[in-house]
Amino acid sequence: MSLLYQMRRHSVAAALTGFALRLCFVRFFPTTGGDTAAYLELARNLLDKHVYALLRDGLLVPIDARPPGYPLFVAAVYSLSGRSDTALLVAQAILDVAGCFLIAALAARLAPEPDRRRVWLAALWLAALCPFVANYAAVPLTEVLAVFLASATLLLLVRAWQREELAGVGCDPPSRDWLLAGMAAGLATLVRPESPLLLASAGVAIGLTCAIRGQWMRIVRTGVWLAAGLLLPLLPWGARNVVTLGRVQLLASRYAEMPGEYVSRGFYAWTNTWLVRFRDVYLVPWKLEEQPILVDDLPAYAFDSPEERERVARLLDEYNDSLTLTPLIDHGFA
């Protein structure tokens, strides 16, 4: 039995097993997240009204609170499936399995040449069977698409670096590879606005390596091509925001606010002074204007004195009376 045949057999087995795992989540554990309703409404309005907007008080309000990548994906699936949410989840399962192959390819490229086939298979099986990623196939959120595009971005970054190292910087530089990596990051940014951090981290590694070698022009050239690739997918979104909302916005609004909506910047500034555990996100900021926030749920290090705890308790009592964070209460938190 040839090695190539064994590779194909194991790859098919991993893909089918991973797909079956995701279908189990879709069949038995489908769920929704806090942003699901907004994403699905944006997709429906794109198809029905041809506008990227949410319905508020009977009016369609254009927004930039969420980047358009995932709603566009949902709209594409809806247009082919007759608005079937099950079809959406199955499509996510297929895309997630495809992403496992990107992860395997990335791992293989980072492995020594003699071990690449073994690393490919190990990474493919690990990615296919990891339940902490697979379960997102069963929820209409950005995670599956974001992981797929992040994996593609990292793979293209590693490929560009390795090809340039192999060719030698004195030869014709493969600038197209860097441009493609930047474009993948740009597409990922249209799904999750923190995705440029992938390029930032890669830029640090590339910059340090080239600086040690004294390859200063290589740093500039690589940075220019990555930045150009990043901007290309974002320009239509930015142009839409300028025309529709009258402001330059290439990512998404920081606080995911609707146009004209009051933003509790004082409250968020206060939480930023102590919020370090993800569990506290559920207990405090994600409850804002939906559920009471209890001072006893806050960790002790949220206060620097008993007097401050008393002040926060009074502000929370005022908020809990109406579940509305008024500008006056927000000023108190600030």
N, C-alpha and C positions, 0 to 999 in steps of 0.2 A: 504494500500500500504506500503510495507516494506521499511525501511530506505535504505537498500542495493539496492533495485530496483530503488529508487529515485536517489541514487548516480550514478548508472549506466546510468540512463536516462539522467541526467544532464551532465555526462561526455561525452556521445555520442553526445549530442546536442552541447556542447562546441567544441568538436573535429570537427564535421561537419561544424559548423559555422566558426570556425577558418580556416578550409581548404577552404571553399568557399571564404572567404575574401582573402586568398592568391592566389587562382585561379583568382580572379578578378584583382589582381595586375599583375599576369602572362599574363592574356588575354588582358588587356587594357593599362597597364603601364610597359611593359618589357623595360629594359634599360641595359646599360653597364657602367662599371667603368673604371678608368684609367688602372687598372691591368688586366682587363678582357681578352684582347687579349693575353697577356703573359700566363695567366693560361690555356686558351684553347689551345694555341699552345703547351705548355708543355704536356698537356694531349694527344694531337694528336701524338706528337713525341714519347711519351711513348708507344702508341698503334702501331704506324707504324714502328718506328725505334728502339724501345726498349731502348731508351736512354733519360735521363732527361736533355734536352738541348733545346736551342733556335737557330733558323736559323739566322745567321749573315753573310752577304756578301757571301751567297751561301754555307756556312759551318755550320754544327751543332756544337754549342759551349756549352759544359757542364757548368752548372751554380750552384751556391748556393745562388743566390739572392732572391729566394723564397723557403720556406720550401715545402716539397712535398705532404703534406697532402691533400690539396684541389685539386691539379692536379690529384692525385690518385683517389679521389672521382669522379671527372669529367670523368676520363678515364673509371672507372667502369660503370658509367651510360652510357657513349658512347658505350661501348662494348655490352651493353644489348639493346640499343635503336637505333643502326645504326647511331650514331653521331647526334642525334636530340637535338638541343638546347632547344626546347620546353619540351622534356622529362626531360632534366636536371633541368629546372625550376620547373616542376611538382614534381620531386624527392626532390628538396629543400623544396617545400611546404609541402610534406609529412613528411620530416625530422623535419621541423620547428614545425609542430603540435605535433610530438612525443616529441620534446623538451619542449612543454608546459606541458606535463605530468611530466617531470622531475622537472620543476619549481614548479608545484603543490605539488609533493612529498616532495621537499625541504621545502616549506612553511609549510606543514603539520607537518614535523618532528620538526620544530622550534616552533610550537604552543603548548599550554597546551593540555593535553590529551582530556578534554571534548570538545574542540573547533576544533579538528583536521579535522573532516569531513567538517565542515563549511569553514574552512580555505582552505582546498583542493579545494573545488568548487570555492571559490572566486578567488584563485590564478590561477586556470585553466582558468576561464572565462577572467580574466584580461590579462593573457598571450596570450590566443587565439585571443583576439580582439585588442591587442595593435598594432596600425598601424605602429609605428616607428620601430618595429622589423619585422612585417609581410611583409612589402614592400621589404625587402631584399630577399625574395623568388624569386622575379622577376628580379634579377640581378646576373650574374655569378661572384660572389665574395665570399670571405671566411666567411662572417658574419654568415650565417645560421649554417654552420658546426661548427664554433667557438663557437657560443652561445650554441649549443647542447652539445658540449664537456665540455664547462665551467660549464654548469648546472650539467652535470654528475659528474664532479670533485667536485663541492661544495656539492652535495648530498652525494657522497661517503665519503667526509671528515667529514660531520656532522654525518653520519651513523657510521663511525669508532669511533668517539669520544663518541657518545652516547652508543654504545655497550660496549666500554671499561669502561666507567663510571658505567654502569649497572653491568658488570661482576666484576669490582673491579680490580685494577692494581696488586693486590696480586695473582689473579687467572691466569689461562692460558691466556696471552694477545693475543687478536685477531690481530696479526701482519699482517695477510693476508688482513684485511680491509684497513690498511694503505698502503700496497703494491698496492692494486687495485686503491686507490685514487691517488697514485703517478703515476701509469700507465695511468690513465685517463688524468692527467695533462700532461704527456708525449705525448699522442696522440694529445691533444689540442695544444701543442707546435709545433707539426709538421704541424699545420694549421696556428697558429699565434705565432710568437716567443716570445711575451710578456707573454704568458700563465703561465710560472713559477712564476709570481707574485702572482697567486692564492695560490700556496703553501707557498710563502714567507709571505703573509698576515696571512694565517692560522697558520704558524709556530710561528709568533709573539704572536698570541692569545694563542696557546697551551703552548708556552714557558713561558709566563707571568703567566698563570694559574698554571702550574706545579711548577714554581719557588716559587710562593706564598705558595704552599703546601709543598715545599721542595722535590718534586719528580724529582730529577735531572736525574736519570737513565731513567725515562720515557721520558724525553726530548730527550736524546740521542737515545733511542731505536726508538721512533717515527720518529725522523729526519732521521735515517739510513734507515728505511723502506720506507719513502716517497722519499728519494733521490734515492734509488735503483729502485723504481717503475718509477720515472721520467726518469731515464737513460735508462731503458730497451727499450722503443720504439725509443729512440734517437740514440742508438748505431749503428743500420744499416745505418742511414743517415750519422752519423759521419764517419763510416768506408768508405762509398762511397766517401765522400769528401776527405778523406785521400788518397784513391787509385786513384781517378779521378783528383782531383785538387791539391793534394800534401799539404793539410793543414787541421788541426783539426778544424772542424766547426760543432757544434751540433745544432746551431740555424739557422740563416741566416746572410749573410753579412750585416754589419751595414747600409751601404749606398745603398744596393740593386744594387751594381755595377756588370757589366760583368767582367770576367777575363781580367786583363790588362787595364781596363778602368780607366781613370784619375778621381779621386774623389776630388771634390771641398771642401776640409776640411776647408779651410780658410773662404769660404762663409758661410758654415754651422756653424762654430764657431762664426761668427759675428751674424747670425740670432739667435743663442742660447742666446745672451746677451739681447735680447728684445722680442723675440717671445713668447707671452702669450695668444693670441686670435686665435682661430681656423680659423677664417675668413682670417687672414693674411697668413695662410699656402697656401690658394688658390691664394693669390695676390703676393706672393714672391717665396718661395722655389719650389712650384709645377709648377711654370711657367718656371723654369730654363731650358735654352736651348730649349725652345719651343715657348715662347712668350716674348715680351718686358716686363721689370719690371720697373714701373714708381716710381720715388722717391716720387711723391705726394700721392701714395697709401700707403706709410709707415706711421705708427703713429708717433706722435711727440716724444714719449719717445724712439724711436729707435735711437735718437741722443742726445748727451749730450751738444752740442754747435752748433751754426750756421756754424762754420768752419767744424765740422764733417759732417754736412748735405751736405755741398759743396763737400767734398771729396767723399762721397757716391754717390752723383749725377754724379760726373765725372766718377766714376767707372761704374755706371749703363749705362751712355751714351756710354762708350766704349763697354760694353757688348751688348747693344741694337743694335749697328751698325751691328753686325754679328750673334747675338743670340748664341755666343760661349763664355764660361767663360774660358779664357786662364789661364795658370798657373800664368802669370804676374798679371792679374786682380784678380785672387784668392788670390795671395799674398797680394795685396792691401787691400782686405777685412780682411785677417788674421791680 
